Amino acid sequence: MIKTEIFRYPGLLSKPKTIKINHSKLLFMAEEQLKEEDFEHQPCPLCHEKTLILTERETEVPYFGKVYMFSMTCNNCRYHKADVEATDQKEPVKYEFEISSEDDMKVRVVKSAEATVKLPHIATISPGPAAQGYVTNIEGILNRVKHQIDAAKEMEEDEEDKKKAKNLLKKLLNITWGKEKQKIIIEDPSGNSAIISDKAVKSHFKVKSADK
Ligand SMILES: [Zn+2]
């Protein structure tokens, strides 16, 4: 069996590229088959102990293409980083989508660590060193936002802010049930993100005018 080659490690998964997949191996794989490989006892970029587990996986996302998923978890310091990378689609990209039904919960979303996800009037998921990349669906995005607001609500002392958080949670629930419409915008300068639906409007993302 041909071994997957790793180089320029340790380091974060963002540029420069840290991992190379041996493409010749893919020829032997059935199309729908997932490939998963673990590399244990890797040096951790944070605590420098050899307690990091590196996992790489490859999956095919319909209408998007092949996606490499990487994740690193340190058993010592709990450092965790995950990200996704598409084989093609390298242009900065912006997707807009209106969530309007329960069916929309199943719409696939690829979100890289460099993406900004905006749910206007609710929340924004920002990129940064702690940001994670993943393949999910609209429901998965809404759930992540819900957990964050939930956690913030628990910590909040101010009654007024507690109430605001409560109302946002109610709104999110209504969106999940298709009772309320909600716009979602994903901007990704790396081009590694997508909302996969005929209803999604894809455009070129102008990196300089990032925030309007
Ligand atoms: Zn560590």
Residues whose N, C-alpha, C, O or C-beta is under 5 A from the ligand:
A	BS01	ZN	C44 L46 C47 H48 C74 N76 C77 R78 Y79
